[in-house]
Amino acid sequence: MLKSFLYPKYLLFSLLVAAGSLFAGRAAAQNELQYVGELGLSIGGAQYFGDLNTRGALNSIKPAIGVYYRKYMNDYVGVRAHARFMQLGYSDVHNKNEFQKLRNLSFNTNLWELSLQGDFNFFRFEPGSLYERFSPYLTGGASLFYFNPYTYLNGTKYYLQPLRTEGQGSALYPERKPYSLVSYAWLIGGGFKYNLSKKVNVGLEALYRYTQTDYLDDVSTTYAGPGAFPTLPNGQPSVAAQLQDRSGVYGAPIGVTGRQRGNSRDKDQFLTIELTISILFTSYHCKF
């Protein structure tokens, strides 16, 4: 009976069955679902640190919102492009230091940022699975951003960079150049993410920026003094002269020429803390 299976017709039938099984297995593998990336929304708050907020206080958090796309390289590594809009600002009224309170400077800015980040999961992250659906992660990268600090004087809004409040470009300070409104930053942060379903991820992320500008707040070096700001035709001080030293509100002005106004040794920084939600994209992939 066993020998009958060695006959050509039975051997051919066996080979066809084996080939069919192999083809079916490969077809199933070719139809295997794979997660390739996600498109998401981030929303949260942004906090500035610099010459006005030297204590690292989290007391002037302003809104931040963004959109991103994360490409999955594997279950542990992803590459992300993230565009954000946020607001930053601070005022010396928040400071406890006597000099800073007398200085009485303040600013706000809208900031547009585009970042490129690498994300590294601590655990294997496999959306749609029963067990690998949560992971803390580290993220890092770089960003390019645009800002334009402004403040208010007698209820009127003034952008500070064109006023050159530290004497930039004047004959008295030829070494001080007007600062650019475009800069870049190094990013480092972390968070965690959780897969709600086969189509949706949620998460929480904190991201810190080490910027390459000291003028997010329009404050960096020393007081230029009134001599750097010509008076108006009626003999009154110009807007720039008034905004470069606002200390007269709380007493005698302290903006003596050459006196420290900010700390040029340290660049400004800022932080975002955001909730994220994203929609997953899939493809069919063969591992063979």
C-alpha positions in Angstrom: 0.0 0.0 0.0 2.8 2.4 0.8 4.5 1.8 -2.5 1.4 3.1 -4.3 2.2 6.7 -3.2 5.5 6.5 -5.1 3.7 6.1 -8.4 4.1 9.1 -10.7 0.5 10.2 -10.5 0.5 10.1 -6.7 3.9 11.8 -6.5 2.7 14.6 -8.8 -0.5 15.0 -6.7 1.6 15.2 -3.5 3.9 17.9 -5.0 0.9 19.9 -6.1 -0.6 19.8 -2.7 2.7 20.8 -1.1 3.2 23.6 -3.6 -0.4 24.8 -3.0 0.2 24.8 0.8 3.4 26.8 0.4 1.8 29.3 -2.0 -1.1 29.8 0.4 1.3 30.3 3.3 3.2 32.9 1.3 0.0 34.6 0.1 -1.0 34.9 3.8 2.4 36.3 4.6 2.1 38.8 1.8 -1.2 39.9 3.3 0.2 40.4 6.7 -0.8 43.7 8.2 2.0 46.1 9.2 1.9 49.5 10.9 4.0 52.0 8.9 3.3 55.3 10.6 0.8 57.7 12.2 -0.6 61.2 11.7 -1.3 63.0 14.9 -2.3 66.2 16.7 -0.6 67.6 19.8 -2.0 70.1 22.2 -0.7 71.5 25.4 1.3 74.4 26.9 4.7 76.1 26.4 6.9 77.7 29.0 9.8 80.2 28.4 13.1 80.3 30.4 15.7 83.0 30.0 16.8 86.5 31.1 13.3 87.3 32.6 12.6 83.8 34.0 15.9 82.9 35.5 14.4 80.6 38.2 13.0 78.1 35.8 9.5 78.9 37.1 6.5 77.2 35.4 4.1 80.1 36.1 3.4 81.6 32.6 2.4 78.5 30.5 0.8 79.5 27.2 -0.9 77.4 24.6 0.8 75.2 22.1 -0.7 73.1 19.3 0.9 71.0 16.5 0.5 68.3 13.9 3.0 65.5 13.2 3.7 62.5 11.1 5.8 59.6 12.6 7.3 57.0 10.4 7.8 53.6 12.1 11.3 52.1 11.3 10.5 49.1 13.5 8.8 48.3 16.9 11.3 50.4 18.8 12.4 53.3 16.6 10.5 56.0 14.7 11.3 59.2 12.8 9.0 62.2 13.2 8.3 65.6 11.5 6.4 67.9 13.8 5.0 71.4 13.1 3.9 73.5 16.0 2.5 76.9 16.8 2.8 78.2 20.3 3.0 81.4 22.4 5.7 82.4 24.9 6.0 85.2 27.3 7.0 86.5 30.7 7.1 89.6 32.9 9.3 90.8 35.6 6.2 91.2 37.8 6.6 87.4 38.5 10.1 87.8 39.9 11.0 88.0 43.5 14.5 89.5 43.0 14.4 93.2 43.7 16.5 94.2 40.7 14.4 92.2 38.4 11.2 93.7 39.7 12.5 97.2 39.3 13.7 96.3 35.8 10.0 95.8 34.9 10.6 94.3 31.4 8.1 92.0 29.7 7.5 90.3 26.4 5.2 88.0 24.4 5.8 86.2 21.1 4.1 83.9 18.7 6.4 81.1 17.7 6.2 78.8 14.7 8.4 75.7 14.8 9.3 72.8 12.5 11.2 69.9 14.1 12.7 66.6 13.0 12.9 64.1 15.8 13.9 60.5 16.5 11.8 58.5 18.9 13.2 55.5 20.8 10.8 53.2 22.7 11.8 51.5 25.9 9.5 48.6 25.2 8.4 46.9 22.1 5.4 48.9 20.8 3.0 47.0 18.5 -0.4 48.6 18.0 -3.3 46.3 17.9 -1.6 43.6 20.1 -2.8 42.6 23.5 0.4 43.1 25.3 2.8 45.5 23.5 0.5 48.5 23.4 2.2 50.8 26.0 5.7 52.2 26.1 7.7 55.1 27.6 10.0 56.7 25.1 12.9 59.2 24.6 12.9 61.7 21.8 15.6 64.1 20.5 16.3 66.2 17.4 16.5 69.7 16.1 14.0 72.4 15.1 13.9 75.6 13.1 11.6 78.3 14.4 10.4 81.9 13.8 9.6 84.3 16.6 8.9 88.1 16.9 8.8 89.5 20.5 6.5 92.3 21.3 5.2 94.3 24.3 2.7 97.0 25.1 3.2 100.7 26.0 0.2 102.7 27.1 -2.0 100.1 25.5 -0.3 100.0 22.1 1.5 96.9 20.8 5.1 97.3 19.7 7.3 94.7 18.1 10.7 95.0 19.8 13.3 93.8 17.3 12.9 96.8 14.9 13.3 99.2 17.9 16.8 97.8 18.7 16.3 98.3 22.4 19.9 97.3 23.3 21.4 99.8 20.8 21.9 97.2 18.0 23.3 98.9 14.8 23.8 102.3 16.5 27.0 104.3 16.2 27.6 103.8 19.9 27.5 100.0 19.6 28.8 99.0 16.2 29.6 95.5 17.5 25.9 94.8 18.4 24.1 93.6 15.3 20.3 93.3 15.0 19.2 89.8 15.9 17.5 87.4 13.5 13.9 86.4 14.0 14.7 82.9 12.8 16.8 80.5 14.9 17.2 76.8 15.7 17.2 74.7 18.8 18.4 71.3 20.0 15.5 69.1 21.4 15.4 66.5 24.1 12.5 65.0 25.9 10.4 62.0 26.6 6.9 60.7 27.2 4.7 57.7 27.0 2.2 56.4 24.5 -0.7 54.0 24.6 -2.5 52.2 21.8 -6.3 52.6 22.3 -7.3 50.5 19.3 -6.0 49.2 16.0 -6.4 52.8 14.6 -5.7 55.2 17.5 -2.7 56.0 19.8 -2.7 58.6 22.6 0.3 59.9 24.6 1.9 62.6 26.8 5.2 64.3 25.9 7.5 66.8 27.5 10.1 68.4 25.1 12.8 70.8 26.1 14.6 73.2 23.7 18.1 74.6 23.9 17.8 77.5 21.5 20.7 79.3 19.7 19.3 82.8 20.3 19.3 85.0 23.4 16.6 87.3 22.1 13.3 85.4 22.5 12.6 88.0 25.2 14.5 90.9 23.5 16.9 90.9 26.5 20.6 89.9 26.4 23.3 92.3 27.3 23.6 95.8 29.0 21.5 98.9 28.9 22.4 101.0 25.8 21.4 104.2 27.6 19.3 107.2 26.4 22.2 108.4 24.2 21.5 105.5 21.7 17.9 106.7 21.1 17.4 110.2 19.6 14.5 112.1 21.1 11.4 113.0 19.1 11.1 116.4 17.4 9.1 117.6 20.4 11.9 116.7 22.8 10.1 113.6 24.2 11.8 110.2 24.4 11.1 107.8 21.6 9.2 104.6 22.0 12.5 102.7 21.8 14.0 104.8 24.6 11.0 104.1 26.8 11.0 100.4 26.2 14.7 99.9 26.6 14.3 101.0 30.3 10.9 100.6 31.9 12.2 100.7 35.5 10.8 104.2 36.2 7.4 102.7 36.9 8.6 101.5 40.4 11.0 104.3 41.3 14.0 106.0 39.9 15.1 104.5 36.5 18.0 102.0 36.9 18.9 101.8 33.2 22.3 103.4 33.5 24.5 103.0 30.4 26.5 99.8 30.6 24.5 98.3 33.5 23.5 94.7 33.2 20.1 94.2 31.5 20.4 90.5 30.8 22.9 87.6 30.7 24.5 87.2 27.3 26.3 84.0 28.4 23.2 81.9 28.4 20.8 81.3 25.5 17.1 81.3 26.0 15.2 78.0 26.3 11.6 76.8 26.3 9.5 73.7 27.1 6.3 72.2 25.8 4.1 69.6 27.6 1.6 68.1 25.2 -1.1 65.5 24.9 -1.1 63.6 21.6 -3.6 61.6 19.6 -2.9 60.0 16.3 -4.4 57.9 13.6 -2.4 54.8 12.4 -1.6 53.9 8.9 -1.1 50.3 7.8 0.1 48.4 4.8 0.4 44.7 3.8 3.9 43.3 4.0 5.6 40.0 3.3 8.4 39.0 5.7 9.7 36.4 3.2 
